């Protein structure tokens, strides 16, 4: 049977809910039942959630905005349309903004951008903007005036990428501290006006600034690792079987695979993110999966959305390589550390999406049955896409290998493996790979040489196994 209409695909670059719902080509995977639960409890309506970059945070906030504004016309056929959502009868003014608008290359530019952001909020609310005084005071004036003007005397505040202004200065501690101080005073006004805020949700990639910035926001509930919201952002295997099935089938058809094989390949490439230790649910990166379904190709997309120079630098400084990150032990306290100066590598990689929870080891108990310590988490890269991003980032940023030339060498080696030409692989490709290492690079010891060999070999599609200790006696 010929299709009369093109198949819609999940969003890859549309982060506005209305635009996505009304488009001819975009597909929205229904998360409104979870968003309803997130927003309906007034006692828990001051929230924070962290997720890796390009994981649908902006679309989530745009959807919440339409919910609170009572745009029921946009939700026809979705789960929330059948639920007793308050917004259908009593819309609430929503003020949604991203802190990427306050990013500046200098401290002075940051302050200028933050002031412009407050001015725009005042213009949106139709309230006076006081052109003097400190920025936090101007923000406080806005919150008070906007709530007073609201028919319900309450407002909704949605803040995306709260940590972006800080991330700019992670290598400049002096400026970093000044920016954090200003943001602390700015965000503190949200707590001071919490009685006038019906719902507050802040999102970000990491918890880097929580200790300093969030000390003024200790009333927020961090739902990042809540079991109930483990699948709020990202696509589950069940959603591949359901609303995304026809997309998976089309990708499979383009690559000579049936549905089951295409689904396995997708999960291998993009699945594996586990955001709650209390849930075994895992999700796919939504933007990467959307790109693959749109292009009909299984490859790395997430890496192209931004260079992970900070991540790679921390791995190198810790004396690690991508191959060392497969089974990293950590506890809950380590993963929750969020101060920029003391952030452990495990926490940075976990919060940034480069590592995820692979397994949870229950805590031991004493003879009386009492728990003596917290659970241990086993961390690992979530999927092939992230593993490839780590390896390629390490090769390009640490070893200085040009990606184009290196990819050519890798392609030749892959063909040699596929054809069984092991002599060519060892004597030609591996030789050329090592010959491409910059002359100022040095191998410190045998263990490091082995790790680089494993890295090279795995990039060419081989599955090398390091030495494994054996208890079998030597004859």
The 8 nearest C-alpha neighbors of each residue, nearest first, counted from 0:
[[1, 2, 3, 4, 5, 245, 249, 6],
 [2, 0, 3, 4, 5, 6, 249, 245],
 [1, 3, 4, 0, 5, 6, 245, 249],
 [2, 4, 1, 5, 0, 6, 7, 23],
 [3, 5, 2, 6, 7, 1, 23, 24],
 [6, 4, 7, 3, 2, 24, 23, 8],
 [7, 5, 4, 8, 246, 24, 245, 2],
 [6, 8, 24, 25, 26, 5, 9, 23],
 [7, 9, 26, 25, 293, 10, 24, 6],
 [10, 8, 26, 289, 25, 27, 11, 7],
 [9, 11, 13, 25, 12, 289, 8, 26],
 [12, 10, 286, 289, 290, 13, 9, 287],
 [11, 13, 10, 14, 286, 290, 289, 15],
 [14, 12, 10, 15, 11, 19, 18, 58],
 [13, 15, 58, 57, 12, 16, 61, 55],
 [14, 16, 18, 61, 17, 13, 58, 19],
 [17, 15, 19, 62, 61, 18, 58, 20],
 [18, 16, 20, 19, 15, 21, 73, 65],
 [19, 17, 21, 15, 16, 20, 22, 13],
 [18, 20, 16, 22, 17, 25, 21, 15],
 [21, 19, 17, 18, 22, 16, 27, 73],
 [20, 22, 18, 19, 17, 23, 73, 25],
 [23, 21, 19, 24, 25, 20, 18, 26],
 [22, 24, 25, 21, 7, 20, 19, 26],
 [23, 25, 7, 22, 8, 26, 6, 5],
 [26, 24, 7, 8, 19, 22, 9, 10],
 [25, 27, 9, 8, 7, 10, 28, 24],
 [28, 26, 29, 9, 20, 25, 19, 10],
 [29, 27, 30, 26, 242, 9, 238, 243],
 [28, 30, 31, 27, 77, 78, 32, 242],
 [31, 29, 32, 33, 28, 34, 231, 78],
 [30, 32, 34, 33, 79, 29, 35, 78],
 [33, 31, 35, 34, 78, 30, 79, 36],
 [34, 32, 36, 35, 31, 30, 37, 231],
 [33, 35, 31, 37, 36, 32, 38, 30],
 [36, 34, 32, 33, 38, 37, 39, 31],
 [37, 35, 33, 34, 38, 39, 32, 40],
 [38, 36, 34, 35, 39, 33, 40, 44],
 [37, 39, 35, 36, 40, 34, 44, 198],
 [38, 40, 36, 35, 41, 37, 84, 44],
 [41, 39, 42, 43, 38, 44, 37, 36],
 [40, 42, 44, 43, 39, 197, 38, 198],
 [41, 43, 40, 44, 45, 39, 197, 198],
 [44, 42, 41, 40, 45, 220, 46, 38],
 [43, 45, 198, 41, 42, 46, 199, 40],
 [46, 44, 199, 219, 43, 198, 200, 220],
 [47, 45, 220, 200, 219, 221, 44, 199],
 [46, 48, 221, 201, 200, 202, 220, 222],
 [47, 49, 223, 202, 222, 221, 201, 50],
 [50, 48, 203, 204, 223, 202, 205, 47],
 [49, 51, 204, 203, 54, 52, 48, 350],
 [52, 50, 204, 352, 351, 54, 53, 350],
 [51, 53, 54, 204, 50, 351, 352, 55],
 [54, 52, 55, 286, 51, 56, 304, 301],
 [53, 55, 52, 56, 285, 51, 284, 232],
 [54, 56, 58, 57, 53, 232, 59, 285],
 [57, 55, 59, 58, 54, 60, 202, 232],
 [56, 58, 60, 59, 55, 14, 61, 159],
 [59, 57, 14, 61, 55, 60, 56, 15],
 [58, 60, 56, 62, 57, 61, 55, 63],
 [61, 59, 63, 57, 62, 58, 64, 56],
 [60, 62, 58, 64, 59, 63, 16, 15],
 [63, 61, 59, 65, 16, 64, 60, 58],
 [64, 62, 66, 60, 65, 61, 67, 59],
 [63, 65, 61, 62, 67, 66, 60, 68],
 [64, 66, 68, 62, 70, 63, 67, 69],
 [67, 65, 63, 69, 64, 68, 70, 86],
 [66, 68, 86, 69, 64, 90, 65, 91],
 [67, 69, 90, 65, 66, 91, 70, 64],
 [68, 70, 86, 87, 90, 66, 67, 71],
 [71, 69, 65, 72, 68, 73, 66, 74],
 [70, 72, 74, 73, 69, 87, 75, 80],
 [71, 73, 70, 74, 75, 69, 80, 76],
 [72, 74, 71, 70, 75, 17, 20, 65],
 [75, 73, 71, 77, 72, 80, 76, 79],
 [76, 74, 77, 73, 72, 80, 71, 78],
 [75, 77, 74, 80, 78, 81, 79, 73],
 [78, 76, 74, 75, 80, 79, 29, 31],
 [77, 79, 80, 32, 31, 81, 76, 29],
 [80, 78, 82, 81, 31, 77, 32, 35],
 [79, 81, 78, 77, 82, 74, 75, 76],
 [82, 80, 79, 78, 83, 77, 76, 84],
 [81, 83, 79, 84, 80, 78, 35, 32],
 [84, 82, 85, 81, 79, 80, 87, 86],
 [83, 85, 86, 82, 87, 79, 35, 39],
 [86, 84, 87, 88, 89, 83, 90, 67],
 [87, 85, 69, 90, 89, 67, 88, 84],
 [86, 88, 69, 85, 89, 84, 71, 90],
 [89, 87, 86, 85, 90, 69, 84, 83],
 [88, 90, 86, 85, 87, 91, 69, 151],
 [91, 89, 86, 68, 69, 67, 88, 87],
 [90, 92, 67, 68, 154, 93, 89, 155],
 [93, 91, 154, 155, 68, 149, 94, 90],
 [94, 92, 155, 156, 154, 64, 95, 91],
 [95, 93, 156, 155, 157, 96, 92, 120],
 [96, 94, 157, 156, 158, 93, 97, 64],
 [97, 95, 158, 159, 157, 98, 94, 100],
 [96, 98, 159, 99, 158, 160, 100, 95],
 [99, 97, 100, 101, 161, 160, 163, 159],
 [98, 100, 102, 101, 97, 163, 160, 164],
 [99, 101, 98, 102, 97, 112, 116, 113],
 [102, 100, 112, 113, 98, 99, 109, 164],
 [103, 101, 164, 99, 109, 100, 163, 112],
 [102, 104, 109, 108, 105, 101, 106, 112],
 [103, 105, 108, 102, 106, 109, 167, 168],
 [106, 104, 108, 103, 107, 109, 174, 168],
 [105, 107, 109, 108, 110, 174, 103, 178],
 [106, 108, 110, 109, 105, 111, 103, 104],
 [107, 109, 103, 111, 105, 110, 106, 112],
 [108, 110, 103, 106, 112, 107, 111, 102],
 [111, 109, 113, 107, 108, 112, 114, 106],
 [110, 112, 108, 114, 109, 113, 107, 115],
 [111, 113, 101, 115, 109, 114, 110, 108],
 [114, 112, 101, 116, 110, 115, 111, 109],
 [113, 115, 111, 117, 116, 112, 134, 110],
 [116, 114, 118, 112, 113, 117, 119, 111],
 [115, 117, 113, 119, 114, 118, 112, 120],
 [118, 116, 120, 114, 119, 115, 138, 121],
 [117, 119, 115, 121, 116, 120, 128, 114],
 [118, 120, 122, 116, 117, 121, 123, 115],
 [121, 119, 123, 117, 122, 118, 124, 116],
 [120, 122, 124, 118, 126, 119, 123, 141],
 [121, 123, 125, 119, 120, 124, 118, 126],
 [124, 122, 120, 121, 125, 119, 126, 94],
 [125, 123, 121, 122, 126, 145, 120, 94],
 [126, 124, 122, 123, 121, 127, 145, 120],
 [125, 127, 121, 124, 144, 122, 128, 145],
 [128, 126, 121, 129, 125, 122, 141, 144],
 [127, 129, 121, 130, 118, 126, 137, 141],
 [130, 128, 131, 137, 127, 132, 140, 118],
 [131, 129, 128, 132, 137, 118, 133, 127],
 [130, 132, 129, 133, 137, 134, 128, 136],
 [131, 133, 136, 134, 130, 137, 129, 135],
 [132, 134, 136, 135, 137, 131, 138, 114],
 [133, 135, 137, 136, 114, 138, 132, 185],
 [134, 136, 185, 138, 137, 133, 184, 139],
 [137, 135, 139, 134, 138, 133, 140, 132],
 [136, 138, 134, 140, 139, 135, 141, 129],
 [139, 137, 135, 141, 136, 140, 117, 134],
 [138, 140, 136, 142, 141, 137, 188, 135],
 [141, 139, 137, 143, 138, 142, 144, 136],
 [140, 142, 138, 144, 139, 143, 145, 121],
 [143, 141, 139, 145, 140, 144, 146, 138],
 [142, 144, 140, 146, 141, 145, 147, 139],
 [143, 145, 147, 141, 146, 142, 140, 148],
 [146, 144, 148, 142, 147, 143, 141, 124],
 [147, 145, 153, 152, 149, 148, 143, 144],
 [148, 146, 144, 152, 145, 149, 143, 153],
 [147, 149, 145, 146, 144, 150, 152, 124],
 [148, 150, 152, 146, 151, 147, 153, 145],
 [151, 149, 152, 148, 153, 91, 147, 146],
 [150, 152, 153, 149, 91, 154, 146, 89],
 [153, 151, 149, 146, 147, 150, 195, 148],
 [154, 152, 195, 146, 151, 196, 197, 149],
 [153, 155, 196, 92, 146, 197, 91, 93],
 [154, 156, 93, 198, 197, 196, 199, 94],
 [157, 155, 199, 94, 95, 93, 198, 158],
 [158, 156, 95, 200, 199, 201, 94, 96],
 [159, 157, 201, 96, 97, 95, 200, 161],
 [158, 160, 97, 202, 161, 201, 98, 96],
 [161, 159, 203, 202, 162, 98, 163, 97],
 [160, 162, 98, 203, 159, 163, 202, 158],
 [163, 161, 160, 165, 164, 203, 166, 208],
 [162, 164, 166, 165, 160, 99, 161, 98],
 [165, 163, 102, 166, 162, 167, 101, 98],
 [166, 164, 167, 163, 162, 168, 175, 178],
 [167, 165, 163, 168, 169, 164, 162, 207],
 [166, 168, 165, 164, 169, 163, 104, 102],
 [167, 169, 171, 175, 170, 166, 165, 174],
 [170, 168, 166, 171, 167, 175, 172, 165],
 [169, 171, 168, 172, 175, 167, 166, 174],
 [170, 172, 168, 169, 173, 174, 175, 167],
 [173, 171, 175, 174, 176, 170, 169, 168],
 [174, 172, 175, 176, 171, 177, 168, 178],
 [175, 173, 177, 176, 172, 171, 178, 106],
 [176, 174, 172, 168, 178, 173, 177, 171],
 [175, 177, 179, 174, 173, 178, 172, 180],
 [176, 178, 180, 174, 179, 175, 181, 173],
 [179, 177, 175, 181, 180, 176, 182, 174],
 [180, 178, 182, 176, 181, 177, 183, 212],
 [179, 181, 183, 177, 178, 182, 176, 184],
 [180, 182, 178, 184, 183, 179, 185, 177],
 [183, 181, 185, 179, 184, 180, 186, 212],
 [182, 184, 212, 180, 186, 181, 185, 187],
 [185, 183, 187, 181, 182, 186, 135, 180],
 [186, 184, 135, 182, 183, 187, 188, 181],
 [187, 185, 188, 183, 189, 184, 182, 215],
 [186, 188, 215, 184, 189, 190, 185, 183],
 [187, 189, 191, 186, 190, 139, 185, 192],
 [190, 188, 192, 187, 191, 186, 193, 216],
 [189, 191, 193, 187, 192, 188, 216, 215],
 [190, 192, 188, 189, 193, 187, 194, 139],
 [191, 193, 189, 190, 194, 195, 188, 196],
 [194, 192, 190, 196, 195, 191, 189, 197],
 [193, 195, 192, 196, 197, 191, 153, 190],
 [194, 196, 153, 193, 192, 146, 197, 154],
 [197, 195, 154, 193, 153, 198, 194, 155],
 [196, 198, 155, 153, 154, 195, 44, 199],
 [199, 197, 44, 155, 196, 45, 156, 200],
 [200, 198, 45, 156, 157, 46, 155, 44],
 [199, 201, 46, 157, 47, 45, 158, 202],
 [202, 200, 158, 47, 159, 157, 46, 48],
 [203, 201, 159, 48, 160, 49, 47, 161],
 [204, 202, 160, 49, 161, 205, 162, 159],
 [203, 205, 51, 50, 49, 52, 351, 350],
 [206, 204, 350, 207, 203, 49, 351, 50],
 [205, 207, 337, 209, 208, 204, 49, 350],
 [208, 206, 337, 338, 339, 205, 209, 162],
 [209, 207, 212, 206, 210, 211, 338, 337],
 [208, 210, 213, 212, 206, 211, 207, 337],
 [211, 209, 208, 213, 214, 338, 212, 337],
 [210, 212, 214, 209, 213, 208, 183, 179],
 [213, 211, 183, 209, 208, 214, 179, 210],
 [212, 214, 209, 216, 215, 211, 210, 217],
 [215, 213, 216, 211, 217, 212, 210, 209],
 [214, 216, 187, 213, 217, 183, 212, 186],
 [217, 215, 213, 218, 214, 219, 190, 187],
 [216, 218, 219, 214, 215, 213, 220, 190],
 [217, 219, 216, 220, 45, 190, 215, 46],
 [220, 218, 45, 46, 217, 216, 221, 47],
 [219, 221, 46, 222, 47, 45, 218, 43],
 [220, 222, 47, 223, 46, 48, 219, 224],
 [223, 221, 225, 48, 224, 220, 47, 46],
 [224, 222, 48, 49, 221, 225, 47, 274],
 [223, 225, 275, 274, 222, 226, 229, 276],
 [226, 224, 222, 227, 228, 223, 275, 229],
 [225, 227, 229, 275, 278, 228, 277, 224],
 [226, 228, 225, 229, 230, 33, 231, 278],
 [229, 227, 231, 230, 226, 225, 33, 222],
 [228, 230, 226, 274, 275, 227, 231, 225],
 [231, 229, 228, 232, 233, 282, 235, 280],
 [230, 232, 228, 229, 33, 30, 233, 34],
 [233, 231, 230, 55, 54, 234, 56, 229],
 [234, 232, 285, 282, 283, 284, 230, 54],
 [235, 233, 283, 282, 285, 238, 236, 284],
 [234, 236, 282, 238, 237, 283, 281, 239],
 [237, 235, 239, 238, 240, 234, 282, 266],
 [238, 236, 240, 235, 239, 241, 234, 242],
 [237, 239, 241, 235, 240, 236, 242, 243],
 [238, 240, 243, 236, 244, 237, 241, 242],
 [241, 239, 244, 237, 238, 243, 236, 242],
 [240, 242, 238, 244, 239, 243, 237, 245],
 [241, 243, 238, 244, 239, 28, 240, 245],
 [244, 242, 239, 246, 241, 245, 238, 247],
 [245, 243, 240, 247, 239, 246, 241, 242],
 [244, 246, 248, 247, 243, 249, 242, 6],
 [247, 245, 249, 243, 244, 248, 292, 250],
 [248, 246, 244, 250, 245, 249, 251, 243],
 [247, 249, 245, 251, 258, 246, 250, 252],
 [250, 248, 252, 246, 251, 247, 245, 253],
 [251, 249, 295, 247, 253, 252, 248, 292],
 [250, 252, 256, 261, 248, 254, 249, 253],
 [251, 253, 249, 255, 254, 250, 256, 248],
 [254, 252, 250, 251, 255, 249, 295, 256],
 [255, 253, 251, 252, 256, 250, 295, 296],
 [254, 256, 252, 253, 251, 257, 250, 261],
 [257, 255, 251, 254, 261, 252, 260, 258],
 [256, 258, 260, 251, 259, 261, 252, 248],
 [257, 259, 261, 248, 260, 262, 251, 247],
 [260, 258, 262, 261, 257, 263, 256, 264],
 [259, 261, 263, 262, 257, 258, 256, 264],
 [262, 260, 251, 264, 258, 263, 259, 256],
 [261, 263, 265, 259, 264, 260, 258, 266],
 [264, 262, 260, 266, 261, 265, 267, 259],
 [263, 265, 267, 261, 262, 266, 260, 268],
 [266, 264, 262, 268, 267, 263, 269, 261],
 [265, 267, 270, 263, 269, 268, 264, 262],
 [268, 266, 264, 265, 382, 269, 263, 270],
 [267, 269, 383, 265, 384, 266, 382, 264],
 [268, 270, 283, 266, 284, 382, 265, 267],
 [271, 269, 283, 266, 282, 382, 272, 267],
 [270, 272, 381, 281, 382, 282, 273, 283],
 [273, 271, 281, 282, 381, 355, 270, 274],
 [274, 272, 281, 356, 275, 355, 271, 280],
 [273, 275, 229, 224, 272, 276, 223, 356],
 [274, 276, 224, 277, 278, 226, 229, 273],
 [277, 275, 278, 359, 274, 356, 224, 279],
 [278, 276, 275, 226, 279, 225, 224, 359],
 [279, 277, 280, 275, 226, 276, 229, 273],
 [278, 280, 281, 277, 273, 276, 275, 358],
 [281, 279, 278, 273, 282, 229, 230, 235],
 [280, 282, 273, 272, 271, 279, 235, 270],
 [281, 283, 235, 234, 233, 272, 270, 271],
 [284, 282, 270, 234, 269, 233, 285, 235],
 [283, 285, 233, 287, 269, 286, 288, 54],
 [286, 284, 233, 288, 287, 283, 289, 54],
 [287, 285, 11, 289, 288, 284, 290, 53],
 [286, 288, 290, 300, 289, 284, 285, 301],
 [289, 287, 291, 285, 290, 286, 284, 292],
 [288, 290, 286, 9, 292, 287, 11, 291],
 [291, 289, 293, 287, 288, 292, 11, 294],
 [290, 292, 288, 296, 294, 293, 295, 289],
 [293, 291, 295, 289, 290, 294, 250, 246],
 [292, 294, 290, 291, 295, 289, 8, 9],
 [295, 293, 291, 296, 292, 290, 250, 297],
 [294, 296, 250, 292, 291, 293, 253, 297],
 [297, 295, 291, 294, 298, 292, 250, 254],
 [298, 296, 291, 295, 299, 268, 265, 264],
 [299, 297, 296, 300, 384, 291, 268, 287],
 [298, 300, 384, 301, 302, 297, 388, 387],
 [301, 299, 287, 302, 303, 298, 290, 304],
 [302, 300, 303, 304, 287, 299, 384, 286],
 [301, 303, 304, 300, 388, 305, 299, 306],
 [302, 304, 301, 305, 300, 306, 299, 388],
 [305, 303, 302, 301, 306, 300, 53, 52],
 [306, 304, 303, 302, 307, 301, 52, 308],
 [305, 307, 308, 302, 304, 303, 392, 309],
 [306, 308, 310, 309, 311, 305, 392, 302],
 [307, 309, 311, 310, 306, 312, 396, 392],
 [310, 308, 312, 307, 311, 313, 306, 314],
 [311, 309, 307, 313, 308, 312, 314, 348],
 [312, 310, 314, 308, 313, 309, 393, 307],
 [311, 313, 309, 315, 314, 310, 308, 316],
 [312, 314, 316, 310, 315, 311, 317, 309],
 [315, 313, 311, 317, 319, 312, 316, 310],
 [316, 314, 318, 312, 317, 313, 319, 311],
 [317, 315, 313, 318, 314, 312, 319, 311],
 [316, 318, 314, 315, 319, 313, 344, 312],
 [319, 317, 315, 316, 314, 320, 313, 447],
 [320, 318, 314, 317, 315, 323, 321, 316],
 [319, 321, 323, 322, 314, 315, 318, 324],
 [322, 320, 323, 324, 390, 389, 319, 386],
 [321, 323, 320, 324, 454, 325, 450, 453],
 [324, 322, 320, 321, 325, 319, 326, 327],
 [325, 323, 322, 321, 326, 327, 379, 380],
 [324, 326, 379, 323, 327, 380, 322, 378],
 [327, 325, 379, 378, 377, 324, 328, 323],
 [326, 328, 378, 377, 324, 325, 379, 329],
 [329, 327, 377, 376, 378, 326, 375, 330],
 [330, 328, 376, 375, 333, 377, 327, 331],
 [331, 329, 375, 333, 332, 376, 374, 334],
 [330, 332, 334, 333, 335, 329, 373, 374],
 [333, 331, 335, 330, 334, 336, 329, 373],
 [334, 332, 330, 331, 335, 336, 329, 346],
 [333, 335, 346, 331, 332, 336, 330, 345],
 [334, 336, 332, 333, 337, 331, 346, 206],
 [337, 335, 333, 334, 342, 338, 332, 346],
 [336, 338, 207, 206, 342, 209, 208, 335],
 [337, 339, 207, 342, 341, 340, 208, 210],
 [338, 340, 207, 342, 341, 337, 208, 169],
 [339, 341, 338, 342, 172, 169, 337, 207],
 [342, 340, 338, 339, 343, 337, 336, 344],
 [341, 343, 339, 338, 337, 340, 336, 344],
 [344, 342, 346, 345, 341, 347, 333, 336],
 [343, 345, 347, 346, 348, 313, 342, 314],
 [346, 344, 348, 343, 347, 349, 334, 329],
 [347, 345, 334, 349, 343, 344, 348, 350],
 [346, 348, 344, 350, 349, 345, 351, 343],
 [347, 349, 353, 351, 345, 354, 346, 350],
 [350, 348, 354, 346, 352, 351, 347, 355],
 [349, 351, 205, 347, 352, 348, 346, 204],
 [350, 352, 348, 51, 349, 353, 347, 204],
 [353, 351, 51, 349, 354, 350, 348, 355],
 [354, 352, 348, 380, 351, 349, 385, 355],
 [355, 353, 380, 349, 379, 348, 352, 378],
 [356, 354, 378, 379, 381, 349, 272, 273],
 [355, 357, 378, 273, 358, 377, 376, 379],
 [356, 358, 378, 377, 379, 355, 359, 273],
 [357, 359, 377, 356, 376, 360, 378, 276],
 [360, 358, 376, 375, 377, 361, 276, 374],
 [359, 361, 375, 374, 376, 362, 358, 377],
 [362, 360, 374, 359, 363, 375, 373, 376],
 [361, 363, 374, 373, 372, 370, 360, 364],
 [364, 362, 370, 371, 361, 372, 365, 374],
 [365, 363, 370, 369, 368, 371, 362, 366],
 [364, 366, 368, 367, 369, 371, 370, 363],
 [367, 365, 368, 364, 369, 370, 363, 371],
 [368, 366, 365, 369, 364, 370, 371, 363],
 [367, 369, 364, 365, 366, 370, 363, 371],
 [368, 370, 364, 365, 367, 371, 366, 363],
 [371, 369, 364, 372, 363, 362, 365, 368],
 [370, 372, 364, 369, 363, 365, 362, 373],
 [373, 371, 362, 370, 374, 363, 364, 375],
 [374, 372, 362, 375, 330, 371, 331, 370],
 [373, 375, 362, 361, 360, 330, 376, 359],
 [376, 374, 330, 360, 329, 359, 373, 328],
 [375, 377, 359, 329, 330, 328, 358, 360],
 [376, 378, 328, 358, 357, 327, 326, 356],
 [377, 379, 356, 327, 357, 355, 326, 354],
 [378, 380, 325, 354, 326, 355, 324, 357],
 [379, 381, 354, 353, 382, 355, 386, 385],
 [382, 380, 271, 272, 355, 379, 354, 270],
 [383, 381, 268, 384, 385, 269, 271, 380],
 [382, 384, 268, 386, 385, 387, 267, 269],
 [385, 383, 299, 387, 268, 382, 386, 269],
 [384, 386, 388, 387, 383, 382, 389, 380],
 [387, 385, 383, 389, 388, 384, 380, 390],
 [386, 388, 390, 384, 385, 389, 391, 383],
 [389, 387, 385, 391, 386, 390, 302, 392],
 [390, 388, 392, 386, 387, 391, 321, 393],
 [391, 389, 387, 393, 392, 388, 321, 394],
 [390, 392, 394, 388, 393, 389, 387, 395],
 [393, 391, 389, 395, 390, 394, 396, 388],
 [392, 394, 390, 397, 391, 396, 395, 389],
 [395, 393, 398, 391, 392, 400, 397, 396],
 [394, 396, 399, 400, 392, 393, 398, 397],
 [397, 395, 393, 399, 392, 394, 398, 308],
 [398, 396, 393, 399, 394, 395, 315, 311],
 [399, 397, 394, 400, 395, 396, 393, 436],
 [398, 400, 395, 396, 397, 394, 401, 437],
 [401, 399, 395, 398, 394, 402, 405, 436],
 [402, 400, 403, 404, 405, 395, 399, 394],
 [401, 403, 405, 404, 406, 400, 395, 391],
 [404, 402, 406, 405, 401, 407, 400, 408],
 [405, 403, 407, 406, 402, 401, 408, 400],
 [404, 406, 402, 408, 407, 403, 401, 409],
 [407, 405, 409, 403, 408, 404, 402, 410],
 [408, 406, 410, 404, 405, 409, 411, 403],
 [409, 407, 405, 411, 406, 410, 412, 404],
 [408, 410, 406, 412, 459, 407, 411, 413],
 [411, 409, 413, 407, 412, 408, 406, 414],
 [412, 410, 408, 414, 409, 413, 415, 407],
 [413, 411, 415, 409, 414, 410, 428, 424],
 [414, 412, 410, 416, 459, 415, 411, 460],
 [413, 415, 417, 411, 416, 412, 418, 410],
 [414, 416, 420, 412, 418, 413, 417, 424],
 [417, 415, 419, 413, 414, 418, 420, 412],
 [416, 418, 414, 415, 419, 413, 420, 412],
 [419, 417, 415, 416, 420, 414, 421, 413],
 [420, 418, 416, 421, 417, 415, 414, 422],
 [421, 419, 415, 423, 422, 418, 416, 424],
 [422, 420, 424, 423, 419, 425, 416, 415],
 [423, 421, 425, 424, 420, 426, 427, 419],
 [422, 424, 427, 426, 421, 420, 425, 428],
 [423, 425, 421, 428, 422, 427, 412, 415],
 [426, 424, 429, 422, 423, 427, 421, 428],
 [427, 425, 423, 422, 430, 424, 428, 429],
 [426, 428, 423, 430, 424, 425, 429, 431],
 [427, 429, 424, 431, 430, 412, 432, 425],
 [428, 430, 432, 425, 431, 427, 433, 424],
 [431, 429, 427, 433, 428, 432, 426, 434],
 [430, 432, 434, 428, 429, 433, 427, 435],
 [433, 431, 429, 435, 434, 430, 428, 408],
 [432, 434, 435, 430, 431, 436, 429, 428],
 [433, 435, 431, 432, 436, 430, 437, 429],
 [434, 436, 432, 433, 431, 437, 400, 405],
 [435, 437, 434, 433, 438, 400, 398, 440],
 [436, 438, 439, 440, 435, 399, 398, 400],
 [439, 437, 440, 436, 441, 435, 434, 398],
 [438, 440, 437, 441, 436, 398, 442, 399],
 [441, 439, 438, 437, 436, 442, 398, 399],
 [440, 442, 443, 439, 438, 437, 444, 436],
 [443, 441, 444, 448, 447, 440, 445, 451],
 [444, 442, 441, 447, 445, 448, 446, 440],
 [443, 445, 447, 446, 442, 448, 449, 441],
 [444, 446, 448, 447, 449, 443, 442, 450],
 [445, 447, 449, 448, 444, 450, 443, 451],
 [448, 446, 450, 449, 445, 444, 451, 442],
 [449, 447, 445, 451, 446, 450, 442, 452],
 [450, 448, 452, 446, 447, 451, 453, 445],
 [449, 451, 453, 447, 452, 448, 454, 446],
 [452, 450, 454, 448, 453, 449, 455, 447],
 [451, 453, 449, 455, 454, 450, 456, 448],
 [454, 452, 450, 456, 451, 455, 457, 449],
 [455, 453, 451, 457, 452, 456, 450, 458],
 [454, 456, 452, 458, 453, 457, 451, 459],
 [455, 457, 453, 459, 458, 461, 454, 452],
 [456, 458, 461, 460, 454, 459, 455, 462],
 [459, 457, 455, 456, 460, 454, 409, 461],
 [460, 458, 409, 456, 413, 457, 461, 412],
 [461, 459, 457, 458, 413, 462, 456, 416],
 [460, 462, 457, 456, 459, 463, 458, 416],
 [461, 463, 457, 464, 460, 456, 453, 459],
 [464, 462, 461, 453, 465, 456, 457, 452],
 [463, 465, 462, 466, 453, 467, 461, 457],
 [466, 464, 467, 463, 453, 449, 450, 468],
 [465, 467, 468, 464, 469, 449, 463, 446],
 [468, 466, 465, 469, 464, 470, 471, 463],
 [467, 469, 466, 470, 471, 465, 472, 464],
 [470, 468, 471, 467, 472, 466, 473, 465],
 [469, 471, 472, 468, 473, 467, 474, 466],
 [470, 472, 469, 473, 474, 468, 467, 466],
 [473, 471, 470, 474, 469, 468, 467, 466],
 [472, 474, 471, 470, 469, 468, 467, 466],
 [473, 472, 471, 470, 469, 468, 467, 466]]
